[in-house]
Amino acid sequence: MKMLSIALIATTMVLFGAALASAAGSQEADFEGEAVNLEGAGATFVAPLMTAWADDYRDMTGGRVTVNYQSIGSGGGIRQFLEQTVMYGATEAYLNEEQMAEVEASTGGRAFNMPVSLGSVVPTYNLPGVDSGLVFDGELLADIFMGEVTRWNDERLQELNPDVDLPDLEITTVHRSDGSGTTNIWTNYLTKVSEAWADRIGYGTSVNWPTGIGGNGNEGVAGAVMTNEGAIGYNSLIYATGNDIPYGSIINSSGNTIEASIVTAGNAANTDLPDDARALVTDTTASDGWPAAGFVWVLIYERFDENDAISTRSDAEELLRFLTWVVTSGQEVSNDLDFARLEQRPMELSLSMLRQVTWEGENIGEAIVDEVAGL
C-alpha cells in the first residue's frame, strides 16, 4: 500500500506540473492580508484534483491561502459537513432530502450541492496477459459483483471478447469498505441496468455486498486489485491510469462500446440538470457517453456564519474566493488529471449558489463571484 500511495503521489505531481504549466499566466492574483487555512474533507475520488487545486491556489496567492483537504471518502465528508467540523465537504453522492432538511432546520438556510468536477468510475482488473480494454456490459458487471459469474472464462465474457484468451481463473470482486461516493455512482449504475441488482442490493454510498473483499478508499480498492490475480474492482479513472491498472470498456445504453475518458464523461453529463444540481448521470442516454460517470459536489451552507468551522467573515470571504476560482479558472487543471471540465450549465448553477451565500444576513457572495470570475 505504501508503494501504491507513493506511485500515485508521484504521478499526480507529474500530471499537475503539466497542468500548471498550461495554466501559467492564465490568471494572476495579488491577494494581501493574513494567512488563511481553508479546511475541507470528503471524496477520495477527487483527492488528486483537490491537491492540484490547493497547490495552484497557494502559489497564486503567494502562499497566503492554504487549502487542507482530508481524503476520507464521501460518507466522511458528508458527516463532517453536517457536524460542522469542516468549512466544506466533497462528495459524489449529493445530500438526500433528510440531510437537506436537517441543514435547514439547524441553520435556517439551505445546503448547496455545488458541482465542481466530473469523473469516470471504471471496472479495474488484474488478469494475467490481459491489458486494458476488456469489454463488459452492465448486466454482466452486476452479475459479477453479485457473485453470479465466478470465472474469467465465462461464456458471456468470452462472447463480448472473442479475440481475448481469457484464463480459467476465479473472479475475486473488490469493493469499498468505507462510505463512498464512488460506490454511489457504481451501484447506481448497476441498479439502472440490472433488475436483480436493484431488487437485491440497490445503491448508496455503502451497500450490503453479497460477495468479495473490501478496501478503504480508492487507493484501498486499487491496492487489493493489484495484489490479487483474478480480481475486479471499481476505481476513478485517475487511480487506474495513475497506477497502470488495466480497466475495461462498457457497452452503454445505446449499444456502443465506450472507453472512459474526459470526453466521454463530459458527454454523459450533456443533459438537463435541476436548479439544485442534484442529479446522477449514470446510464446516460448520450450515445457517446460513459455510463458510469458522475459529478463531484462541494457541500456548503447558504449561511456561512451558521457553520461552526468558519469563525470569521474574512475566512468566509476567502472560501468564497477559492470556490469561485475552482469552478472558473481552476477548471484549467482538470483535464490533465483525467477529470472533465464543467460544462456551461453546471458551472452556472455553481456560481448561482455561491452568489447566494450570506454572512449574518448580509449577502457576501455576489460581489465576490463578480470579483473573482471577472463578471
ZAMARGU-4260 file (C-alpha; in steps of 0.2 Angstrom, whole numbers, plus 5000, padded with zeros to 4 digits):
<rodrens>
0) 5000/5000/5000 | 5014/5012/5004 | 5021/5009/4986 | 5004/5012/4979 | 5002/5029/4988
5) 5020/5034/4983 | 5017/5030/4965 | 5000/5039/4965 | 5008/5055/4973 | 5022/5055/4960
10) 5010/5053/4946 | 4999/5066/4952 | 5013/5078/4954 | 5020/5075/4936 | 5002/5077/4929
15) 4999/5093/4940 | 5016/5100/4934 | 5010/5099/4916 | 4993/5106/4921 | 5001/5121/4930
20) 5012/5124/4915 | 4997/5125/4903 | 4988/5136/4915 | 5003/5148/4919 | 4999/5166/4915
25) 4981/5162/4913 | 4977/5171/4929 | 4987/5182/4941 | 4982/5187/4958 | 4990/5198/4971
30) 4980/5194/4987 | 4985/5204/5003 | 4981/5200/5021 | 4984/5187/5034 | 4987/5169/5031
35) 4971/5159/5030 | 4968/5140/5031 | 4953/5133/5022 | 4948/5116/5029 | 4938/5103/5018
40) 4936/5084/5018 | 4927/5071/5008 | 4929/5060/4992 | 4945/5051/4988 | 4939/5051/4970
45) 4943/5069/4968 | 4958/5070/4980 | 4971/5071/4966 | 4962/5086/4959 | 4959/5094/4976
50) 4978/5093/4979 | 4982/5101/4962 | 4969/5115/4965 | 4976/5118/4983 | 4994/5119/4976
55) 4989/5130/4962 | 4979/5142/4973 | 4993/5143/4986 | 5005/5148/4973 | 4993/5160/4965
60) 4990/5169/4982 | 5009/5169/4986 | 5007/5156/5000 | 4994/5166/5009 | 4980/5154/5007
65) 4982/5136/5012 | 4969/5123/5007 | 4969/5107/5018 | 4959/5093/5011 | 4956/5077/5020
70) 4953/5062/5008 | 4941/5052/5019 | 4928/5046/5007 | 4911/5054/5003 | 4902/5047/5018
75) 4915/5055/5029 | 4914/5072/5020 | 4895/5072/5022 | 4897/5068/5040 | 4910/5081/5044
80) 4900/5094/5034 | 4884/5090/5044 | 4894/5090/5060 | 4902/5107/5055 | 4919/5102/5058
85) 4925/5107/5040 | 4922/5123/5030 | 4916/5112/5015 | 4913/5094/5011 | 4916/5085/4995
90) 4906/5070/4988 | 4900/5060/4973 | 4883/5057/4982 | 4873/5073/4984 | 4863/5076/5000
95) 4847/5067/5002 | 4830/5075/5007 | 4833/5071/5025 | 4850/5078/5026 | 4844/5094/5017
100) 4830/5096/5029 | 4842/5093/5044 | 4853/5108/5037 | 4838/5119/5035 | 4831/5115/5052
105) 4848/5118/5061 | 4854/5133/5051 | 4839/5142/5045 | 4846/5141/5027 | 4849/5129/5013
110) 4863/5117/5010 | 4871/5119/4992 | 4877/5104/4982 | 4889/5113/4970 | 4896/5104/4955
115) 4915/5106/4954 | 4920/5092/4943 | 4915/5076/4933 | 4924/5060/4933 | 4923/5042/4927
120) 4922/5026/4938 | 4929/5011/4929 | 4930/4992/4931 | 4948/4989/4936 | 4955/4971/4935
125) 4971/4960/4937 | 4971/4947/4924 | 4987/4940/4918 | 4991/4943/4900 | 4975/4954/4898
130) 4978/4973/4895 | 4965/4987/4897 | 4951/4987/4885 | 4941/4971/4891 | 4923/4974/4886
135) 4909/4972/4899 | 4890/4976/4898 | 4880/4982/4913 | 4871/4966/4917 | 4887/4956/4916
140) 4895/4968/4928 | 4880/4967/4940 | 4881/4948/4940 | 4900/4948/4943 | 4898/4959/4958
145) 4883/4948/4964 | 4894/4933/4963 | 4883/4925/4949 | 4898/4925/4937 | 4913/4917/4945
150) 4926/4913/4932 | 4935/4924/4920 | 4932/4912/4905 | 4913/4913/4907 | 4905/4911/4891
155) 4896/4928/4892 | 4913/4937/4895 | 4921/4927/4881 | 4906/4932/4869 | 4910/4950/4872
160) 4929/4947/4870 | 4931/4935/4856 | 4949/4939/4852 | 4955/4938/4870 | 4962/4922/4878
165) 4953/4923/4895 | 4960/4912/4908 | 4951/4899/4918 | 4953/4909/4934 | 4942/4913/4949
170) 4935/4930/4950 | 4938/4940/4966 | 4927/4956/4967 | 4934/4971/4977 | 4923/4985/4984
175) 4924/5000/4995 | 4923/4996/5014 | 4920/5014/5018 | 4906/5026/5014 | 4910/5031/4996
180) 4903/5042/4983 | 4912/5031/4970 | 4902/5017/4977 | 4886/5028/4975 | 4890/5031/4956
185) 4895/5012/4953 | 4880/5005/4962 | 4868/5017/4955 | 4873/5012/4938 | 4871/4994/4942
190) 4854/4997/4949 | 4849/5005/4932 | 4855/4991/4921 | 4850/4976/4932 | 4833/4972/4939
195) 4841/4959/4950 | 4854/4971/4957 | 4840/4984/4960 | 4829/4971/4969 | 4843/4963/4980
200) 4855/4977/4983 | 4851/4994/4977 | 4863/5009/4978 | 4871/5021/4990 | 4887/5027/4997
205) 4888/5009/5006 | 4878/4994/5002 | 4877/4976/5008 | 4889/4967/4996 | 4884/4949/4993
210) 4902/4944/4990 | 4920/4950/4988 | 4933/4959/4999 | 4933/4977/5004 | 4946/4991/5003
215) 4947/5008/5011 | 4946/5022/4999 | 4950/5022/4980 | 4968/5018/4985 | 4962/5003/4995
220) 4952/4995/4981 | 4966/4999/4969 | 4979/4990/4980 | 4968/4975/4983 | 4965/4973/4964
225) 4984/4975/4960 | 4989/4962/4973 | 4976/4948/4969 | 4976/4939/4952 | 4959/4937/4945
230) 4952/4952/4955 | 4940/4965/4948 | 4935/4981/4957 | 4930/4999/4953 | 4940/5015/4954
235) 4940/5033/4947 | 4949/5034/4931 | 4964/5044/4939 | 4968/5029/4950 | 4968/5017/4936
240) 4979/5027/4924 | 4990/5034/4938 | 4994/5016/4944 | 4994/5007/4927 | 4980/4996/4932
245) 4970/4988/4917 | 4952/4994/4916 | 4938/4989/4905 | 4926/4997/4892 | 4907/4996/4894
250) 4893/4994/4882 | 4882/5009/4885 | 4863/5010/4884 | 4864/5015/4865 | 4874/4998/4862
255) 4890/5007/4859 | 4907/5001/4867 | 4913/5016/4876 | 4931/5019/4883 | 4932/5030/4899
260) 4939/5047/4896 | 4937/5066/4900 | 4927/5067/4883 | 4915/5053/4886 | 4912/5058/4904
265) 4908/5075/4898 | 4896/5068/4885 | 4887/5058/4899 | 4883/5075/4908 | 4876/5083/4892
270) 4859/5083/4899 | 4846/5094/4908 | 4850/5097/4926 | 4838/5103/4940 | 4842/5120/4948
275) 4849/5112/4964 | 4861/5102/4953 | 4856/5086/4962 | 4856/5073/4948 | 4865/5057/4944
280) 4871/5055/4926 | 4874/5036/4926 | 4867/5025/4912 | 4867/5041/4901 | 4856/5042/4886
285) 4870/5050/4876 | 4876/5038/4863 | 4894/5043/4865 | 4894/5045/4884 | 4902/5034/4898
290) 4889/5025/4908 | 4897/5026/4925 | 4901/5045/4926 | 4896/5056/4940 | 4898/5074/4947
295) 4909/5079/4962 | 4899/5091/4973 | 4906/5103/4985 | 4894/5105/5000 | 4892/5122/5008
300) 4880/5131/5019 | 4870/5146/5012 | 4873/5155/5028 | 4891/5153/5031 | 4890/5161/5049
305) 4880/5146/5054 | 4894/5134/5050 | 4905/5132/5066 | 4920/5128/5056 | 4920/5146/5049
310) 4924/5158/5063 | 4926/5175/5054 | 4919/5184/5040 | 4936/5186/5032 | 4938/5167/5032
315) 4921/5165/5024 | 4926/5178/5010 | 4942/5168/5007 | 4932/5152/5005 | 4920/5160/4993
320) 4935/5167/4983 | 4943/5149/4982 | 4927/5140/4977 | 4923/5153/4964 | 4941/5151/4956
325) 4938/5132/4957 | 4923/5132/4946 | 4930/5145/4934 | 4949/5147/4931 | 4953/5132/4941
330) 4945/5121/4929 | 4960/5123/4918 | 4969/5109/4929 | 4955/5096/4927 | 4958/5088/4910
335) 4977/5084/4914 | 4971/5074/4929 | 4958/5064/4919 | 4943/5074/4926 | 4931/5083/4914
340) 4929/5102/4915 | 4912/5108/4920 | 4901/5112/4905 | 4892/5129/4905 | 4876/5123/4914
345) 4884/5116/4929 | 4896/5130/4930 | 4882/5142/4930 | 4872/5133/4944 | 4888/5133/4955
350) 4891/5151/4953 | 4872/5155/4956 | 4874/5145/4973 | 4890/5155/4978 | 4881/5171/4974
355) 4868/5167/4987 | 4880/5165/5001 | 4877/5176/5016 | 4886/5181/5032 | 4875/5187/5047
360) 4861/5191/5035 | 4871/5201/5023 | 4874/5194/5005 | 4893/5192/5003 | 4893/5180/4988
365) 4888/5191/4974 | 4902/5204/4974 | 4915/5190/4977 | 4909/5180/4962 | 4909/5195/4951
370) 4927/5200/4958 | 4935/5183/4955 | 4925/5177/4940 | 4928/5194/4931 | 4909/5196/4928
</rodrens>
